[in-house]
Amino acid sequence: MMQRIHCPNCGALAERHYHTFLGEVRTQCDACDYLLVTCAKSGRVLESYAPGLAVYKTSQRVQILLTQGTAVLQ
């Protein structure tokens, strides 16, 4: 079974696949290359990958773009 969801990393449309035969749930996003594979029974993380933080310096402040929003350090 496949479900369309919003990516927890970038917010784009992603897919969540439920593999009952393998006993795992795979969430993946083609937009940002996010991947999370969990055990369907226990919820334990089996495999994961999420792109790192992007850091930009603009004039007098540094913006750190987080996976779920933006934090600004001044």
C-alpha positions in Angstrom: 0.0 0.0 0.0 1.2 3.5 -0.8 0.2 6.8 0.8 1.0 10.3 -0.4 2.2 12.5 2.5 4.2 15.8 2.9 7.9 15.2 3.4 8.9 15.8 7.1 12.2 17.2 5.8 11.3 19.7 3.0 7.4 19.7 2.9 7.2 18.5 -0.7 4.9 15.6 -1.7 6.5 12.3 -0.7 5.5 8.7 -0.6 5.0 6.3 2.3 5.1 2.6 1.3 3.8 -0.1 3.7 5.6 -3.4 2.9 3.7 -6.0 4.9 5.8 -8.9 3.5 9.0 -7.2 4.7 7.5 -5.8 7.8 8.7 -2.3 7.1 7.4 1.2 6.4 9.5 3.2 3.9 9.0 7.0 3.6 10.9 8.7 0.7 11.0 12.1 -1.0 12.4 12.6 -4.5 12.6 16.3 -4.0 15.2 16.3 -1.2 16.4 12.7 -1.2 14.9 12.0 2.3 14.6 8.3 3.3 13.3 6.7 6.5 12.7 3.0 6.8 11.1 1.8 10.0 9.9 -1.6 11.4 6.2 -1.8 10.9 5.7 -3.7 14.2 8.1 -1.9 16.6 8.6 1.5 14.9 12.4 1.1 15.2 14.4 2.9 12.6 16.1 0.4 10.3 17.6 2.9 7.8 17.6 6.7 7.5 19.0 9.5 5.4 18.2 13.2 5.4 20.2 15.9 3.7 22.3 18.0 6.1 21.7 21.6 7.3 22.3 24.3 4.8 24.1 27.4 6.3 24.1 30.8 4.5 25.8 34.0 5.7 23.9 37.1 4.7 25.2 40.6 5.7 25.1 40.8 9.5 23.3 37.5 10.3 23.7 33.8 9.8 20.6 31.9 8.7 20.5 28.2 9.5 17.8 26.4 7.5 16.5 23.5 9.5 14.5 20.6 8.3 11.2 22.0 9.6 11.7 25.8 9.4 14.2 28.6 9.6 16.2 29.7 12.7 17.9 33.1 12.5 20.9 33.8 14.7 21.9 37.5 15.0 
